[in-house]
Amino acid sequence: MSEEPHLRAYLCDECWNAIPHFQVKTVQAVQRKVVKKKSREISWKDITLYTIGNILCLGVIAYYLWFK
């Protein structure tokens, strides 16, 4: 066994040298694209549909709480 088995996954020297070892010579920096967000205004149509959807969901919840 090697003198420091925890560094070699508790393998003997012969087994450790038999497995392939990969080394990264240089690390390439990750370049991310900068995405500009478009400011989107909320229309009255969006507000109305969102409100109607919330009211319908609350109605279903109220129905199941009170009548079931």
C-alpha positions, 0 to 999 in steps of 0.5 A: 500500500502507499504511504498515504492511501486516502490520497489514492482511493485506498488502492495499491501503487500498482493499481493506482498507476494502472488507471488513467489519470487526466489533468487539465493544463489550462482552464478556459474562462467561461464567457457569458453573453449579456442579454438586455431585457426589454421593458414590457409594459403590462396592458389592461388585458393582461391585468384583467385576465390575471384577475379573472384567473385568480378569482376563478381559483379562489372560487374553486377553493371556496367551493371545496371548503364550504360545500364539500 
